[in-house]
């Protein structure tokens, strides 16, 4: 049976812990050791900005940049530690859900989804940086 984008998002959300903006803000203020990954394409992130300290790794490149069994030149060294908490986000949290499930499938132990993405982050009164 074929899957739609929405099917993939819902399946992914079912496998992830979901946190809200306020919880992420608390983790950041408490200096928790987390990696925030914005999976939108660079052009979109450059235009709207992203959460302070976040890394921009587009969903299309995430599978090989997070992989440990590819040539060094393919990897993103910042996202190799499977033991760190990873918070995945994007504009609305849809692509981030798919990216989060992908990371979980790749062996990342603690992957959480920012509910509503950076859009909700801003609506909740937090800022993005460019």
DONUSE-703097 format. One record per residue: residue in one letter; chain; x, y, z of N, C-alpha, C, O, CB in turn. Coordinates in steps of 0.001 Angstrom, whole numbers. Glycine has a CB too. Example, Ala and Ser with C-alpha at 12.3 -4.5 7.8 and 13.67 -1.06 7.14 Angstrom:
# residues 2
R   rest   kette       nc1       nc2       nc3      cac1      cac2      cac3       cc1       cc2       cc3       oc1       oc2       oc3      cbc1      cbc2      cbc3
R      a       A     13190     -5690      7800     12300     -4500      7800     13200     -3300      7800     14236     -3319      8465     11308     -4473      9046
R      s       A     12850     -2250      7080     13670     -1060      7140     12900        30      7870     13409      1138      8039     14084      -598      5725
# end
This chain:
# residues 130
R   rest   kette       nc1       nc2       nc3      cac1      cac2      cac3       cc1       cc2       cc3       oc1       oc2       oc3      cbc1      cbc2      cbc3
R      x       A       840     -1190         0         0         0         0       880      1246         0      1838      1342       766      -953         2      1220
R      x       A       551      2172      -846      1353      3390      -928      1116      4276       299        57      4240       926      1024      4165     -2221
R      x       A      2135      5065       612      2033      5991      1734      2098      7410      1210      2869      7720       302      3149      5738      2773
R      x       A      1296      8249      1784      1357      9671      1470      2340     10346      2425      2781      9746      3405       -55     10327      1567
R      x       A      2671     11575      2131      3519     12371      3021      2914     12419      4421      3613     12223      5415      3704     13804      2466
R      x       A      1606     12680      4490       940     12758      5796       996     11431      6539      1136     11407      7762      -513     13188      5623
R      x       A       886     10320      5801      1009      9000      6432      2384      8859      7073      2510      8398      8207       776      7866      5396
R      x       A      3413      9263      6330      4782      9145      6845      4993     10035      8065      5667      9644      9018      5796      9506      5754
R      x       A      4417     11226      8031      4535     12141      9169      3863     11528     10394      4451     11520     11475      3906     13521      8838
R      x       A      2655     11021     10245      1925     10445     11379      2642      9222     11944      2752      9078     13162       504     10066     10956
R      x       A      3127      8347     11076      3883      7168     11538      5127      7603     12310      5469      7021     13340      4287      6270     10337
R      x       A      5784      8616     11807      7005      9102     12453      6696      9715     13812      7394      9450     14791      7713     10130     11561
R      x       A      5649     10537     13871      5262     11168     15143      4940     10122     16200      5224     10316     17382      4053     12093     14939
R      x       A      4346      9015     15773      3980      7953     16712      5203      7320     17366      5089      6730     18441      3169      6883     16000
R      x       A      6363      7433     16740      7577      6803     17262      8498      7763     18015      9554      7364     18507      8335      6179     16135
R      x       A      8095      9014     18098      8964     10020     18713      8340     10620     19965      7119     10715     20092      9276     11124     17716
R      x       A      9206     11019     20882      8759     11870     21989      8560     13254     21393      9374     13713     20592      9800     11889     23203
R      x       A      7490     13913     21778      7193     15243     21246      7230     16235     22391      6598     16034     23429      5809     15275     20524
R      x       A      7987     17318     22186      8087     18359     23212      7571     19682     22645      7526     19879     21430      9557     18510     23712
R      x       A      7185     20579     23548      6734     21891     23100      7873     22907     23224      8946     22599     23744      5503     22352     23917
R      x       A      7620     24094     22747      8627     25155     22740      9146     25478     24135     10339     25715     24325      8054     26404     22113
R      x       A      8240     25486     25109      8629     25848     26466      9582     24805     27056     10518     25149     27778      7386     26000     27354
R      x       A      9338     23537     26746     10226     22473     27217     11600     22619     26585     12616     22478     27266      9635     21085     26899
R      x       A     11640     22901     25282     12934     23106     24622     13651     24309     25216     14856     24252     25461     12747     23296     23105
R      x       A     12934     25383     25446     13552     26567     26035     14155     26246     27397     15251     26708     27715     12526     27697     26166
R      x       A     13449     25457     28202     13972     25048     29516     15242     24215     29353     16218     24431     30071     12906     24243     30301
R      x       A     15236     23261     28411     16445     22456     28163     17620     23353     27797     18743     23143     28257     16195     21427     27036
R      x       A     17352     24349     26971     18418     25258     26544     18912     26107     27719     20118     26289     27887     17922     26168     25402
R      x       A     17986     26628     28533     18381     27463     29677     19139     26658     30719     20047     27173     31370     17151     28105     30318
R      x       A     18761     25379     30877     19435     24513     31841     20747     23961     31301     21415     23159     31953     18526     23370     32235
R      x       A     21104     24406     30098     22362     24000     29450     22465     22485     29293     23545     21905     29403     23556     24512     30253
R      x       A     21315     21858     29031     21310     20427     28741     22167     20185     27501     22230     21023     26601     19850     19893     28531
R      x       A     22817     19041     27470     23632     18709     26308     22720     18162     25217     22394     16976     25193     24747     17680     26674
R      x       A     22315     19056     24312     21402     18681     23241     21957     19164     21906     22779     20079     21844     19989     19263     23490
R      x       A     21490     18532     20859     21770     18980     19501     20413     19283     18878     19534     18423     18845     22585     17896     18663
R      x       A     20247     20502     18387     19015     20889     17704     19315     20884     16213     20240     21555     15755     18490     22301     18187
R      x       A     18525     20121     15458     18727     20030     14012     17486     20554     13301     16379     20057     13507     19033     18567     13581
R      x       A     17687     21564     12461     16623     22080     11605     16801     21414     10244     17817     21619      9579     16665     23667     11495
R      x       A     15819     20618      9828     15961     19816      8613     15452     20506      7349     15408     19884      6288     15239     18522      8787
R      x       A     15070     21769      7443     14664     22471      6228     15879     22763      5354     17017     22737      5822     13928     23778      6576
R      x       A     15618     23040      4079     16697     23387      3160     17315     24712      3561     16658     25567      4154     16185     23450      1713
R      x       A     18585     24870      3231     19368     26050      3616     18691     27357      3200     18675     28317      3969     20758     25976      2998
R      x       A     18142     27397      2009     17523     28631      1518     16370     29063      2413     16218     30249      2705     17028     28447        82
R      x       A     15574     28121      2839     14445     28439      3713     14932     28907      5086     14412     29873      5645     13524     27215      3865
R      x       A     15929     28213      5614     16477     28581      6918     17141     29956      6854     16993     30763      7772     17487     27521      7398
R      x       A     17872     30219      5774     18511     31531      5612     17479     32649      5586     17722     33742      6099     19346     31563      4327
R      x       A     16335     32374      4993     15288     33390      4874     14569     33639      6198     14325     34794      6548     14281     32975      3817
R      x       A     14224     32590      6942     13421     32753      8160     14229     32749      9434     13763     33247     10459     12405     31680      8237
R      x       A     15442     32194      9397     16240     32051     10605     15967     30715     11273     15115     29944     10832     15957     33194     11573
R      x       A     16715     30453     12359     16498     29209     13097     16757     29440     14578     17240     30499     14980     17409     28080     12558
R      x       A     16436     28458     15366     16612     28536     16805     18096     28680     17113     18933     28019     16498     16016     27288     17509
R      x       A     18415     29547     18067     19804     29800     18427     20522     28494     18773     20047     27700     19585     19881     30779     19607
R      x       A     21666     28296     18141     22478     27114     18402     22119     25900     17568     22797     24875     17641     22375     26759     19823
R      x       A     21050     26003     16768     20632     24870     15943     21598     24666     14781     22285     25590     14348     19203     25084     15415
R      x       A     21629     23435     14293     22387     23084     13104     21404     22927     11958     20306     22403     12145     23223     21781     13318
R      x       A     21786     23370     10792     20936     23168      9619     21495     22007      8805     22545     22120      8172     20849     24466      8753
R      x       A     20769     20886      8834     21106     19703      8039     19814     19310      7328     18903     18760      7947     21687     18506      8941
R      x       A     19738     19587      6050     18483     19353      5331     18092     17885      5348     18943     16997      5408     18600     19838      3893
R      x       A     16794     17649      5294     16269     16291      5335     16880     15421      4238     17131     14235      4451     14750     16310      5201
R      x       A     17119     16005      3075     17684     15246      1969     19104     14764      2200     19512     13743      1647     17649     16066       745
R      x       A     19862     15492      3013     21255     15111      3278     21428     14403      4617     22489     13839      4888     22142     16338      3241
R      x       A     20403     14427      5450     20491     13858      6795     20923     12387      6813     21752     12019      7646     19160     13992      7481
R      x       A     20393     11532      5928     20766     10110      6013     22264      9848      5893     22794      8989      6598     20055      9344      4941
R      x       A     22940     10557      5032     24379     10290      4918     25212     11167      5834     26308     10766      6224     24830     10487      3494
R      x       A     24732     12342      6189     25515     13180      7101     25518     12625      8519     26462     12859      9274     24971     14602      7106
R      x       A     24474     11894      8887     24395     11292     10224     24946      9866     10252     25076      9276     11324     22950     11291     10710
R      x       A     25268      9311      9090     25727      7920      9002     27173      7796      9478     27994      8683      9241     25597      7399      7555
R      x       A     27466      6706     10138     28833      6462     10612     29623      5587      9649     30835      5434      9805     28803      5813     11986
R      x       A     28949      5010      8653     29610      4073      7745     29762      4626      6338     29745      3870      5366     28842      2780      7694
R      x       A     29909      5922      6224     30162      6560      4938     31545      7206      4998     32097      7364      6087     29053      7617      4594
R      x       A     32109      7578      3865     33406      8275      3903     33337      9528      4776     32295     10176      4870     33853      8655      2478
R      x       A     34448      9854      5404     34518     11015      6306     33993     12285      5654     33357     13108      6313     35951     11236      6765
R      x       A     34255     12446      4372     33850     13676      3687     32323     13791      3555     31817     14878      3274     34495     13734      2301
R      x       A     31592     12706      3749     30136     12730      3682     29515     13082      5029     28411     13624      5080     29612     11386      3206
R      x       A     30205     12784      6102     29668     12921      7455     29640     14369      7922     30437     15200      7488     30481     12093      8421
R      x       A     28702     14645      8815     28721     15889      9581     29139     15484     10989     28366     14852     11709     27305     16644      9563
R      x       A     30343     15840     11378     30909     15414     12658     30077     15875     13851     30159     15289     14931     32322     15938     12795
R      x       A     29289     16906     13661     28487     17446     14764     27308     16545     15126     26713     16698     16192     27975     18829     14402
R      x       A     26970     15606     14242     25800     14753     14501     26160     13271     14413     25445     12485     13791     24673     15075     13505
R      x       A     27251     12906     15031     27672     11509     15041     27417     10818     16380     27365      9589     16435     29134     11418     14700
R      x       A     27260     11577     17446     27096     11007     18781     25660     10519     18984     24735     11322     19109     27468     12045     19859
R      x       A     25487      9213     19014     24160      8620     19161     23615      8726     20580     22442      8431     20807     24200      7173     18747
R      x       A     24437      9141     21540     24004      9208     22935     23471     10578     23347     22832     10692     24393     25143      8835     23829
R      x       A     23714     11609     22560     23209     12948     22879     21730     13056     22530     21247     12430     21586     24015     14029     22126
R      x       A     21023     13868     23316     19623     14161     22987     19613     15017     21717     20338     16007     21618     18885     14898     24182
R      x       A     18788     14622     20757     18640     15360     19510     17219     15877     19422     16260     15113     19535     18988     14474     18284
R      x       A     17088     17183     19218     15783     17807     19003     15705     18152     17520     16551     18877     16995     15580     19093     19917
R      x       A     14691     17631     16857     14547     17844     15421     13414     18823     15178     12349     18724     15787     14290     16509     14677
R      x       A     13658     19779     14273     12645     20777     13962     12706     21136     12487     13608     20721     11759     12829     22031     14831
R      x       A     11726     21914     12073     11652     22486     10724     10606     23593     10805     10316     24083     11896     11279     21386      9613
R      x       A     10051     23985      9703      9059     25059      9723      7832     24744     10555      7441     25527     11420      8635     25374      8335
R      x       A      7218     23583     10289      5984     23205     10983      6107     21926     11802      5177     21564     12522      4880     23043      9988
R      x       A      7234     21243     11703      7424     19991     12427      7089     18749     11624      7181     17637     12144      6605     20004     13655
R      x       A      6701     18915     10367      6297     17770      9554      7519     17012      9023      7669     15813      9259      5412     18233      8385
R      x       A      8383     17724      8310      9613     17091      7807     10503     16673      8974     11226     15681      8888     10382     18055      6862
R      x       A     10446     17430     10052     11246     17088     11234     10828     15742     11807     11668     14989     12299     11114     18177     12307
R      x       A      9545     15436     11748      9082     14133     12241      9728     13013     11437     10206     12028     11999      7538     14029     12164
R      x       A      9738     13170     10132     10352     12156      9269     11848     12067      9552     12403     10972      9631     10105     12480      7773
R      x       A     12499     13215      9704     13926     13236     10032     14216     12609     11381     15219     11914     11545     14444     14652     10014
R      x       A     13347     12849     12345     13530     12269     13672     13433     10758     13658     14231     10073     14298     12513     12832     14628
R      x       A     12456     10234     12931     12321      8775     12818     13539      8187     12113     14037      7129     12497     11025      8399     12053
R      x       A     14006      8867     11099     15205      8425     10384     16385      8305     11350     17101      7304     11334     15548      9406      9236
R      x       A     16586      9318     12186     17689      9290     13147     17511      8152     14152     18473      7469     14502     17790     10636     13885
R      x       A     16287      7955     14608     16019      6835     15522     16354      5508     14866     16978      4641     15477     14551      6840     15970
R      x       A     15934      5358     13616     16225      4134     12871     17729      3931     12688     18190      2800     12532     15536      4170     11509
R      x       A     18488      5019     12705     19937      4959     12523     20675      4729     13838     21904      4680     13861     20431      6238     11877
R      x       A     19929      4590     14927     20559      4258     16196     20709      5395     17188     21305      5201     18248     21868      3709     15933
R      x       A     20185      6578     16879     20204      7664     17861     19227      7291     18965     18081      6929     18698     19831      9055     17207
R      x       A     19688      7381     20203     18925      6845     21331     17847      7777     21876     16837      7310     22401     19856      6503     22429
R      x       A     18050      9098     21757     17144     10056     22389     16811     11160     21389     17457     12207     21360     17774     10655     23686
R      x       A     15792     10907     20573     15387     11858     19540     14009     12387     19896     13083     11616     20148     15387     11198     18122
R      x       A     13877     13706     19915     12592     14320     20214     12220     15299     19108     13084     15858     18431     12629     15033     21582
R      x       A     10939     15489     18944     10391     16371     17923      9858     17634     18569      9118     17568     19551      9283     15665     17123
R      x       A     10229     18785     18024      9653     20048     18487      8291     20211     17823      8203     20433     16615     10594     21266     18161
R      x       A      7245     20102     18609      5884     20169     18095      5608     21544     17486      5824     22573     18126      4871     19863     19211
R      x       A      5131     21546     16250      4811     22810     15581      6002     23499     14966      5848     24534     14318      4169     23734     16538
R      x       A      7185     22953     15153      8397     23497     14535      8706     24919     14968      8237     25397     16001      8270     23455     13044
R      x       A      9513     25582     14140      9925     26940     14488      8764     27928     14377      8808     29000     14982     11076     27386     13590
R      x       A      7725     27580     13610      6547     28445     13538      5908     28555     14922      5588     29654     15376      5522     27899     12502
R      x       A      5723     27413     15590      5156     27428     16940      6120     28077     17927      5693     28784     18840      4814     25999     17397
R      x       A      7425     27839     17747      8461     28458     18585      8275     29979     18596      8289     30601     19658      9887     28085     18070
R      x       A      8102     30569     17417      7914     32021     17300      6565     32431     17880      6481     33430     18593      8019     32469     15823
R      x       A      5514     31679     17587      4188     31997     18130      4185     31956     19651      3405     32661     20291      3142     31027     17584
R      x       A      5057     31130     20232      5151     31050     21693      6042     32136     22282      6289     32149     23488      5676     29692     22103
R      x       A      6525     33045     21441      7246     34209     21938      8762     34101     21924      9448     34972     22459      6814     34481     23302
R      x       A      9289     33057     21325     10745     32902     21251     11261     33399     19917     10511     33500     18946     11150     31437     21462
R      x       A     12546     33708     19877     13126     34311     18681     13915     33316     17863     14364     32277     18348     14009     35466     19058
R      x       A     14067     33677     16595     14947     32949     15680     16124     33859     15384     16009     35080     15480     14200     32519     14354
R      x       A     17244     33275     15028     18381     34095     14618     18778     33740     13200     18645     32598     12758     19576     33907     15577
R      x       A     19266     34746     12503     19690     34543     11123     21183     34509     11034     21733     34346      9945     19139     35624     10217
# end
